[in-house]
C-alpha cells in the first residue's frame, strides 16, 4: 500500500473528519467569545475598575537599557482569563444539557421483561422447585 493511499484512508476516517469540523467550529466559537468579552463584558466592567481599556492595563516594573519602560501587562491577561471562564462555562452548560437529554426519565416505569427473560425465569423457578 502506498503512502498516499494510506494517508487518504486515514484522512477519510469519520473521527478525523469529525475532529476537523470540531476544530473549525471551536475556532469560530473562540472568536465569538473573544468579541463578547472584549466588546461587551470588559467595557461594562471598566467603570467599576476605573479603566476604559483592559488590554492597556500595565505596571511599569523597570526601565530597559534602551530607556524604554518594561511593562507587566496584566490587562491582557485578565481579558484572557475572562474569555477562558466564559468558554468553560459555555462548554459546561452544553455538556450538562447533552447529559440531561441522554438520561432516561426517572418517573418512567422500567420496560417489561422480554419473552426470553420470562422463559428463563420460568425455567429457573422450575429448577428451584426440584
Secondary structure, DSSP 8 states (H G I E B T S, - for coil): --HHHHHHHHHTSHHHHHHHHHHHHHHHHHHHHHHIIIIIIHHHHHHHHT-S-GGG--EEEEE-TTS-EEEE-HHHHHHHHHHHHHHHHHHHHHHHHHHHHHS--TTS------HHHHHHHHHHHHHHH-
